[in-house]
């Protein structure tokens, strides 16, 4: 039984394996418990293993690579068209096995432990930021029910709310004052968590030569630089800067037919967190460019012709291509650089 290609459907407890030989004939259909997976693949000769890029996929990819196998991760939306019948574990494993053998299939780069660790910091920080925003809005909404309006902006919460709950002239009940104070303490604790995680991210950034190189690009700071380096890994996985920009979803969505090209809004594919940070950075670059009022600047000319949101996406696209060039070729950023 010569197995050349395997489709592995991951789960929490029960894993499904589908294997084919060099002629594409199914020779293996097997269910494995979690503790049986590593011993099973350790006893197999090296082969090509396809896995959907889902929870724990990078962990298993690293583990199977250490056993001598060639592992390929695929986005689930690229595997779904190969499911022939109703959805079940066996059909999913067969579809993965079929998809991984396609020569035109796009694969997801496998992340190492350090990359996953840094990205975990970013994800947890983002969760705390969302919780902080929700808590500030809750405080503002509760005070609004008593006719006390706090201006928008999270900084106004710490400035305006404490005097309001200490003011004896308003008609706030004592229990409500204690409640708002408890919510303020919670908001402060969330802010401390955000600050502590940012310290860890910036420490990793200072230790990464690639991340420091990206920080020199306008619109990119330590947070964006570290997230980009940790997410990309090897920039040579992309053939050019446009592929990288498309991977981030900052290129137009296409809906062409009959030889007539139709370009719509940005595709919004890929990592929404990275795309958001790049666009926020682009807005900052646009603001500074309009402050200087350099009429010869490409960006200033663009903002006079198009909406600033469109200009921000265009600037984010340009930044993404610059990032790819710096990482793929190991270059330093030069503000006045022009291609020969």
KANOR-V247002 format. One record per residue. N is the residue number from 1. RES is the residue in three letters. SS is DSSP state (~ for helix, > for strand, _ for the rest). BURIAL is # if it has 16 or more other ideal C-beta (glycine too) atoms within 10 Angstrom, else .. Layout:
n->N res->RES ss->SS burial->BURIAL
n->N res->RES ss->SS burial->BURIAL
This chain:
n->1 res->UNK ss->_ burial->.
n->2 res->UNK ss->_ burial->.
n->3 res->UNK ss->_ burial->#
n->4 res->UNK ss->_ burial->#
n->5 res->UNK ss->> burial->#
n->6 res->UNK ss->> burial->#
n->7 res->UNK ss->> burial->#
n->8 res->UNK ss->> burial->#
n->9 res->UNK ss->> burial->#
n->10 res->UNK ss->_ burial->#
n->11 res->UNK ss->_ burial->.
n->12 res->UNK ss->_ burial->.
n->13 res->UNK ss->_ burial->.
n->14 res->UNK ss->> burial->.
n->15 res->UNK ss->> burial->#
n->16 res->UNK ss->> burial->#
n->17 res->UNK ss->> burial->#
n->18 res->UNK ss->> burial->#
n->19 res->UNK ss->> burial->#
n->20 res->UNK ss->> burial->#
n->21 res->UNK ss->_ burial->.
n->22 res->UNK ss->_ burial->.
n->23 res->UNK ss->_ burial->.
n->24 res->UNK ss->_ burial->.
n->25 res->UNK ss->_ burial->.
n->26 res->UNK ss->> burial->.
n->27 res->UNK ss->> burial->.
n->28 res->UNK ss->> burial->#
n->29 res->UNK ss->> burial->.
n->30 res->UNK ss->> burial->.
n->31 res->UNK ss->> burial->.
n->32 res->UNK ss->> burial->#
n->33 res->UNK ss->> burial->.
n->34 res->UNK ss->~ burial->.
n->35 res->UNK ss->~ burial->.
n->36 res->UNK ss->~ burial->.
n->37 res->UNK ss->~ burial->#
n->38 res->UNK ss->~ burial->.
n->39 res->UNK ss->~ burial->.
n->40 res->UNK ss->~ burial->.
n->41 res->UNK ss->~ burial->#
n->42 res->UNK ss->~ burial->.
n->43 res->UNK ss->_ burial->.
n->44 res->UNK ss->_ burial->#
n->45 res->UNK ss->_ burial->.
n->46 res->UNK ss->_ burial->.
n->47 res->UNK ss->_ burial->#
n->48 res->UNK ss->> burial->#
n->49 res->UNK ss->> burial->#
n->50 res->UNK ss->> burial->#
n->51 res->UNK ss->> burial->#
n->52 res->UNK ss->> burial->#
n->53 res->UNK ss->_ burial->#
n->54 res->UNK ss->_ burial->.
n->55 res->UNK ss->_ burial->.
n->56 res->UNK ss->_ burial->.
n->57 res->UNK ss->~ burial->#
n->58 res->UNK ss->~ burial->#
n->59 res->UNK ss->~ burial->.
n->60 res->UNK ss->~ burial->#
n->61 res->UNK ss->~ burial->#
n->62 res->UNK ss->~ burial->.
n->63 res->UNK ss->~ burial->#
n->64 res->UNK ss->~ burial->#
n->65 res->UNK ss->~ burial->.
n->66 res->UNK ss->~ burial->.
n->67 res->UNK ss->_ burial->.
n->68 res->UNK ss->_ burial->.
n->69 res->UNK ss->_ burial->#
n->70 res->UNK ss->> burial->.
n->71 res->UNK ss->> burial->#
n->72 res->UNK ss->> burial->#
n->73 res->UNK ss->> burial->#
n->74 res->UNK ss->> burial->#
n->75 res->UNK ss->_ burial->#
n->76 res->UNK ss->~ burial->.
n->77 res->UNK ss->~ burial->.
n->78 res->UNK ss->~ burial->#
n->79 res->UNK ss->~ burial->#
n->80 res->UNK ss->~ burial->.
n->81 res->UNK ss->~ burial->.
n->82 res->UNK ss->~ burial->#
n->83 res->UNK ss->_ burial->#
n->84 res->UNK ss->_ burial->.
n->85 res->UNK ss->_ burial->.
n->86 res->UNK ss->_ burial->.
n->87 res->UNK ss->_ burial->.
n->88 res->UNK ss->_ burial->.
n->89 res->UNK ss->~ burial->#
n->90 res->UNK ss->~ burial->#
n->91 res->UNK ss->~ burial->#
n->92 res->UNK ss->~ burial->#
n->93 res->UNK ss->~ burial->#
n->94 res->UNK ss->~ burial->#
n->95 res->UNK ss->~ burial->#
n->96 res->UNK ss->~ burial->#
n->97 res->UNK ss->~ burial->#
n->98 res->UNK ss->~ burial->#
n->99 res->UNK ss->~ burial->#
n->100 res->UNK ss->~ burial->#
n->101 res->UNK ss->_ burial->#
n->102 res->UNK ss->_ burial->.
n->103 res->UNK ss->_ burial->.
n->104 res->UNK ss->_ burial->.
n->105 res->UNK ss->_ burial->#
n->106 res->UNK ss->_ burial->.
n->107 res->UNK ss->_ burial->.
n->108 res->UNK ss->> burial->#
n->109 res->UNK ss->_ burial->#
n->110 res->UNK ss->_ burial->#
n->111 res->UNK ss->_ burial->#
n->112 res->UNK ss->_ burial->.
n->113 res->UNK ss->~ burial->.
n->114 res->UNK ss->~ burial->.
n->115 res->UNK ss->~ burial->#
n->116 res->UNK ss->~ burial->.
n->117 res->UNK ss->~ burial->.
n->118 res->UNK ss->~ burial->#
n->119 res->UNK ss->~ burial->#
n->120 res->UNK ss->~ burial->.
n->121 res->UNK ss->~ burial->#
n->122 res->UNK ss->~ burial->#
n->123 res->UNK ss->~ burial->.
n->124 res->UNK ss->~ burial->.
n->125 res->UNK ss->~ burial->#
n->126 res->UNK ss->~ burial->#
n->127 res->UNK ss->~ burial->.
n->128 res->UNK ss->~ burial->#
n->129 res->UNK ss->~ burial->#
n->130 res->UNK ss->~ burial->.
n->131 res->UNK ss->~ burial->.
n->132 res->UNK ss->~ burial->#
n->133 res->UNK ss->~ burial->.
n->134 res->UNK ss->~ burial->.
n->135 res->UNK ss->~ burial->#
n->136 res->UNK ss->~ burial->#
n->137 res->UNK ss->~ burial->.
n->138 res->UNK ss->~ burial->.
n->139 res->UNK ss->~ burial->#
n->140 res->UNK ss->~ burial->#
n->141 res->UNK ss->~ burial->.
n->142 res->UNK ss->~ burial->.
n->143 res->UNK ss->~ burial->#
n->144 res->UNK ss->~ burial->.
n->145 res->UNK ss->_ burial->.
n->146 res->UNK ss->_ burial->.
n->147 res->UNK ss->_ burial->.
n->148 res->UNK ss->_ burial->#
n->149 res->UNK ss->_ burial->.
n->150 res->UNK ss->_ burial->#
n->151 res->UNK ss->_ burial->.
n->152 res->UNK ss->_ burial->.
n->153 res->UNK ss->_ burial->.
n->154 res->UNK ss->~ burial->#
n->155 res->UNK ss->~ burial->.
n->156 res->UNK ss->~ burial->.
n->157 res->UNK ss->~ burial->#
n->158 res->UNK ss->~ burial->.
n->159 res->UNK ss->~ burial->.
n->160 res->UNK ss->~ burial->#
n->161 res->UNK ss->~ burial->#
n->162 res->UNK ss->~ burial->.
n->163 res->UNK ss->~ burial->.
n->164 res->UNK ss->~ burial->.
n->165 res->UNK ss->~ burial->#
n->166 res->UNK ss->~ burial->.
n->167 res->UNK ss->_ burial->.
n->168 res->UNK ss->_ burial->.
n->169 res->UNK ss->_ burial->.
n->170 res->UNK ss->_ burial->.
n->171 res->UNK ss->_ burial->.
n->172 res->UNK ss->_ burial->#
n->173 res->UNK ss->_ burial->.
n->174 res->UNK ss->~ burial->.
n->175 res->UNK ss->~ burial->.
n->176 res->UNK ss->~ burial->.
n->177 res->UNK ss->~ burial->.
n->178 res->UNK ss->~ burial->.
n->179 res->UNK ss->~ burial->.
n->180 res->UNK ss->~ burial->#
n->181 res->UNK ss->~ burial->.
n->182 res->UNK ss->~ burial->.
n->183 res->UNK ss->~ burial->#
n->184 res->UNK ss->~ burial->#
n->185 res->UNK ss->~ burial->.
n->186 res->UNK ss->~ burial->.
n->187 res->UNK ss->~ burial->#
n->188 res->UNK ss->~ burial->.
n->189 res->UNK ss->~ burial->.
n->190 res->UNK ss->~ burial->#
n->191 res->UNK ss->~ burial->#
n->192 res->UNK ss->~ burial->.
n->193 res->UNK ss->~ burial->#
n->194 res->UNK ss->~ burial->#
n->195 res->UNK ss->~ burial->.
n->196 res->UNK ss->~ burial->.
n->197 res->UNK ss->~ burial->#
n->198 res->UNK ss->~ burial->.
n->199 res->UNK ss->~ burial->.
n->200 res->UNK ss->~ burial->.
n->201 res->UNK ss->~ burial->#
n->202 res->UNK ss->~ burial->.
n->203 res->UNK ss->~ burial->.
n->204 res->UNK ss->~ burial->#
n->205 res->UNK ss->~ burial->#
n->206 res->UNK ss->~ burial->.
n->207 res->UNK ss->~ burial->.
n->208 res->UNK ss->_ burial->#
n->209 res->UNK ss->~ burial->.
n->210 res->UNK ss->~ burial->#
n->211 res->UNK ss->~ burial->#
n->212 res->UNK ss->~ burial->.
n->213 res->UNK ss->~ burial->#
n->214 res->UNK ss->~ burial->#
n->215 res->UNK ss->~ burial->#
n->216 res->UNK ss->_ burial->.
n->217 res->UNK ss->_ burial->#
n->218 res->UNK ss->_ burial->#
n->219 res->UNK ss->_ burial->#
n->220 res->UNK ss->_ burial->#
n->221 res->UNK ss->_ burial->#
n->222 res->UNK ss->~ burial->#
n->223 res->UNK ss->~ burial->#
n->224 res->UNK ss->~ burial->#
n->225 res->UNK ss->~ burial->#
n->226 res->UNK ss->~ burial->#
n->227 res->UNK ss->~ burial->#
n->228 res->UNK ss->~ burial->#
n->229 res->UNK ss->~ burial->#
n->230 res->UNK ss->~ burial->#
n->231 res->UNK ss->~ burial->#
n->232 res->UNK ss->~ burial->#
n->233 res->UNK ss->_ burial->.
n->234 res->UNK ss->_ burial->.
n->235 res->UNK ss->~ burial->#
n->236 res->UNK ss->~ burial->.
n->237 res->UNK ss->~ burial->.
n->238 res->UNK ss->_ burial->#
n->239 res->UNK ss->_ burial->.
n->240 res->UNK ss->_ burial->.
n->241 res->UNK ss->~ burial->#
n->242 res->UNK ss->~ burial->.
n->243 res->UNK ss->~ burial->.
n->244 res->UNK ss->~ burial->#
n->245 res->UNK ss->~ burial->#
n->246 res->UNK ss->~ burial->#
n->247 res->UNK ss->~ burial->#
n->248 res->UNK ss->~ burial->#
n->249 res->UNK ss->_ burial->#
n->250 res->UNK ss->_ burial->#
n->251 res->UNK ss->_ burial->#
n->252 res->UNK ss->> burial->.
n->253 res->UNK ss->> burial->.
n->254 res->UNK ss->> burial->.
n->255 res->UNK ss->_ burial->.
n->256 res->UNK ss->_ burial->.
n->257 res->UNK ss->> burial->.
n->258 res->UNK ss->_ burial->.
n->259 res->UNK ss->_ burial->.
n->260 res->UNK ss->> burial->.
n->261 res->UNK ss->_ burial->.
n->262 res->UNK ss->_ burial->.
n->263 res->UNK ss->> burial->.
n->264 res->UNK ss->> burial->.
n->265 res->UNK ss->> burial->.
n->266 res->UNK ss->> burial->#
n->267 res->UNK ss->_ burial->#
n->268 res->UNK ss->_ burial->.
n->269 res->UNK ss->_ burial->#
n->270 res->UNK ss->_ burial->#
n->271 res->UNK ss->_ burial->#
n->272 res->UNK ss->~ burial->.
n->273 res->UNK ss->~ burial->.
n->274 res->UNK ss->~ burial->#
n->275 res->UNK ss->~ burial->#
n->276 res->UNK ss->~ burial->.
n->277 res->UNK ss->~ burial->#
n->278 res->UNK ss->~ burial->#
n->279 res->UNK ss->~ burial->#
n->280 res->UNK ss->~ burial->.
n->281 res->UNK ss->~ burial->#
n->282 res->UNK ss->~ burial->#
n->283 res->UNK ss->~ burial->#
n->284 res->UNK ss->~ burial->.
n->285 res->UNK ss->~ burial->#
n->286 res->UNK ss->~ burial->#
n->287 res->UNK ss->~ burial->.
n->288 res->UNK ss->~ burial->.
n->289 res->UNK ss->~ burial->#
n->290 res->UNK ss->~ burial->#
n->291 res->UNK ss->~ burial->.
n->292 res->UNK ss->~ burial->.
n->293 res->UNK ss->_ burial->.
n->294 res->UNK ss->_ burial->.
n->295 res->UNK ss->_ burial->.
n->296 res->UNK ss->_ burial->.
n->297 res->UNK ss->_ burial->.
n->298 res->UNK ss->~ burial->.
n->299 res->UNK ss->~ burial->#
n->300 res->UNK ss->~ burial->#
n->301 res->UNK ss->~ burial->.
n->302 res->UNK ss->~ burial->#
n->303 res->UNK ss->~ burial->#
n->304 res->UNK ss->~ burial->.
n->305 res->UNK ss->~ burial->.
n->306 res->UNK ss->_ burial->.
n->307 res->UNK ss->_ burial->.
n->308 res->UNK ss->~ burial->.
n->309 res->UNK ss->~ burial->.
n->310 res->UNK ss->~ burial->.
n->311 res->UNK ss->~ burial->#
n->312 res->UNK ss->~ burial->#
n->313 res->UNK ss->~ burial->#
n->314 res->UNK ss->~ burial->#
n->315 res->UNK ss->~ burial->#
n->316 res->UNK ss->~ burial->#
n->317 res->UNK ss->~ burial->#
n->318 res->UNK ss->~ burial->#
n->319 res->UNK ss->~ burial->#
n->320 res->UNK ss->~ burial->#
n->321 res->UNK ss->~ burial->#
n->322 res->UNK ss->~ burial->#
n->323 res->UNK ss->~ burial->#
n->324 res->UNK ss->~ burial->#
n->325 res->UNK ss->~ burial->#
n->326 res->UNK ss->~ burial->#
n->327 res->UNK ss->~ burial->#
n->328 res->UNK ss->~ burial->#
n->329 res->UNK ss->~ burial->.
n->330 res->UNK ss->_ burial->.
n->331 res->UNK ss->_ burial->.
n->332 res->UNK ss->_ burial->.
n->333 res->UNK ss->_ burial->#
n->334 res->UNK ss->_ burial->.
n->335 res->UNK ss->_ burial->.
n->336 res->UNK ss->_ burial->.
n->337 res->UNK ss->_ burial->.
n->338 res->UNK ss->_ burial->.
n->339 res->UNK ss->_ burial->.
n->340 res->UNK ss->_ burial->.
